[in-house]
């Protein structure tokens, strides 16, 4: 099985107000088609690690590989393209642009990447909405739909560029149990049907237990 994501000895310090060693020798990988979750108490370094893995934080030592390519040390512009192409990101809050329609929100990352025509992007966005059973909401304003629907739109947006890995930072943290279940089922389906790799930081033990693997963190270390 090939690794879509791999880290070697990643260390991270915060220097203010005083030196704090937040991540210590993080070495692990995520395989193609694997659904992994990261768990740990608040302050264990989960979200800090996710920001490094998503290439948004470049201030660390060690090596990060995406699809067997070293991304550590690349320039911000290059990283922006790599990130946009390879990584889908779903946050606890959906961060939709409320004055835009649902389909316009989903199209944004593809427009930013600029590799397809407007009509192709629109078609792709429709396909993603269909896959998540919310195609009927395409022309609705994002501000007009429910919280569970917004999170699905956020997932569709994260998938628009057909990433190799989907990362989630507490993607069910803001949802009730019914909608959390929906998000889990969507992720599971993406793994099974599309072979997508998923890496999700979560506090939800029930969610984590049903993933392929739990990566446990404590005090900046990976325990298991």
C-alpha positions in Angstrom: 0.0 0.0 0.0 1.4 3.4 -0.9 1.6 6.1 1.7 -0.2 9.3 0.6 1.1 11.2 3.7 4.2 10.6 5.7 6.1 12.5 8.4 9.7 11.9 9.6 10.8 13.3 13.0 8.6 16.4 13.0 9.3 18.7 15.9 7.6 22.0 16.6 8.3 24.7 19.2 6.3 27.7 20.3 8.8 30.4 21.5 6.4 32.8 23.1 6.0 33.6 26.0 8.6 30.9 26.6 10.0 27.9 24.7 7.3 25.2 24.5 8.1 21.9 22.7 4.7 21.2 21.3 5.4 18.3 18.9 8.1 15.8 19.6 9.6 13.5 16.9 6.3 12.8 15.1 6.8 9.9 12.6 3.9 8.2 11.0 2.1 7.6 7.7 -1.4 7.4 6.2 -2.0 4.8 3.5 -4.0 5.2 0.4 -7.7 4.6 1.2 -7.1 4.6 5.0 -9.5 6.4 7.4 -7.5 7.4 10.4 -8.4 9.5 13.4 -6.2 11.5 15.8 -7.3 11.6 19.4 -5.8 13.2 22.6 -6.6 15.7 25.3 -6.7 19.4 24.6 -3.2 20.7 24.4 -1.7 17.3 23.2 -0.8 18.9 19.8 -3.4 17.4 17.6 -4.5 20.6 15.8 -0.9 21.9 15.6 0.1 18.7 13.9 -2.9 18.9 11.5 -1.8 22.4 10.4 1.7 21.2 9.7 0.3 18.2 7.7 -2.0 20.4 5.7 1.2 22.5 4.8 -0.4 25.7 6.3 2.3 25.8 9.0 5.8 25.6 7.7 7.7 26.5 10.9 8.9 23.1 12.1 11.9 20.7 11.7 11.7 17.2 10.2 10.2 16.1 6.9 6.7 16.0 5.4 5.9 14.0 2.3 2.7 14.1 0.2 2.4 11.3 -2.4 6.1 10.4 -1.8 7.2 14.0 -2.6 9.0 16.0 0.0 7.0 19.2 0.6 9.1 20.6 3.5 11.1 23.7 2.5 9.0 24.5 -0.6 7.9 28.2 -1.1 4.5 29.4 0.0 3.2 29.8 -3.6 4.2 26.3 -4.5 2.7 24.9 -1.3 -0.6 26.7 -2.0 -0.9 24.8 -5.3 0.1 21.5 -3.7 -2.4 22.0 -0.9 -5.2 23.0 -3.2 -4.7 20.0 -5.4 -4.0 17.3 -2.9 -5.7 18.2 0.4 -9.3 18.7 1.1 -10.0 20.4 4.5 -13.1 20.2 6.7 -13.2 22.3 9.8 -15.5 22.3 12.8 -17.0 25.5 11.4 -18.0 25.3 7.8 -16.6 28.7 6.8 -19.0 29.1 3.9 -19.5 32.5 2.3 -23.0 33.3 3.3 -23.8 35.7 0.5 -22.8 33.1 -2.1 -25.0 30.3 -3.3 -24.2 26.7 -2.3 -22.7 25.8 -5.7 -20.6 29.0 -5.8 -19.1 28.0 -2.4 -18.3 24.5 -3.7 -16.6 25.9 -6.9 -14.2 28.3 -5.1 -11.2 26.0 -4.6 -11.4 24.8 -8.2 -11.6 28.4 -9.5 -8.5 29.2 -7.4 -6.6 26.3 -8.8 -7.6 27.5 -12.3 -7.1 24.3 -14.2 -10.6 23.9 -15.6 -13.2 26.1 -17.4 -16.0 27.7 -15.4 -18.6 25.3 -16.9 -16.4 22.2 -16.1 -16.0 23.4 -12.5 -19.8 24.0 -12.3 -20.4 20.5 -13.6 -17.9 19.0 -11.1 -19.5 20.9 -8.2 -22.9 19.6 -9.2 -21.6 16.0 -9.2 -20.1 16.5 -5.7 -23.4 17.9 -4.4 -25.3 15.0 -6.0 -22.9 12.6 -4.3 -23.7 14.1 -0.9 -27.5 14.2 -1.7 -27.7 18.0 -1.6 -27.9 18.9 -5.3 -31.4 20.3 -4.7 -29.7 23.1 -2.6 -27.3 24.2 -5.4 -28.8 27.6 -6.0 -29.8 28.3 -2.4 -27.9 31.0 -0.5 -25.5 29.4 1.9 -27.0 31.4 4.8 -30.4 29.8 4.2 -29.5 26.1 4.8 -29.3 24.1 8.0 -26.1 23.4 10.0 -26.0 19.8 8.9 -26.4 20.9 5.2 -23.7 23.5 5.6 -21.2 20.9 6.8 -22.1 18.7 3.7 -21.5 21.7 1.5 -18.1 22.2 3.2 -17.3 18.5 2.5 -18.3 19.0 -1.2 -16.1 22.0 -1.4 -13.2 20.0 0.1 -13.7 17.4 -2.6 -14.0 19.6 -5.6 -10.3 19.2 -6.7 -10.4 15.4 -6.1 -7.8 15.5 -3.4 -5.7 12.5 -2.3 -6.4 13.1 1.3 -9.2 14.7 3.2 -8.3 16.3 6.6 -10.8 17.2 9.2 -10.4 19.3 12.4 -13.3 18.3 14.7 -15.6 18.1 11.6 -18.5 16.9 13.8 -17.7 19.1 16.8 -20.5 21.5 16.0 -23.2 19.0 15.0 -25.9 17.0 16.8 -25.6 13.2 16.9 -27.8 12.7 13.8 -25.7 15.0 11.6 -22.4 13.6 13.1 -23.6 10.2 12.0 -24.3 11.6 8.5 -20.8 13.0 8.3 -19.2 9.7 9.5 -21.2 7.8 6.8 -20.1 10.3 4.1 -16.5 9.8 5.1 -16.8 6.0 5.2 -18.4 6.1 1.7 -15.6 8.3 0.3 -13.1 5.7 1.6 -15.0 2.8 0.1 -16.2 4.2 -3.2 -13.5 6.7 -4.1 -10.6 5.2 -2.2 -10.0 8.5 -0.5 -7.6 8.7 2.5 -9.0 10.5 5.5 -7.3 11.9 8.6 -9.6 13.4 11.2 -8.8 15.1 14.5 -11.8 14.4 16.8 -12.9 14.4 20.5 -15.7 12.0 19.6 -14.7 8.6 20.8 -17.6 6.8 19.0 -16.5 8.4 15.8 -12.9 7.5 16.3 -13.6 3.9 17.3 -15.2 3.2 13.9 -12.3 4.5 11.9 -9.5 2.1 10.6 -7.0 3.4 13.1 -6.7 5.7 16.1 -3.5 7.7 16.4 -3.3 8.7 20.0 -1.4 11.8 21.1 -0.2 12.9 24.5 2.1 15.8 25.3 3.2 16.2 21.8 4.1 12.5 21.3 2.3 9.8 19.3 1.5 7.0 21.7 0.1 4.4 19.3 
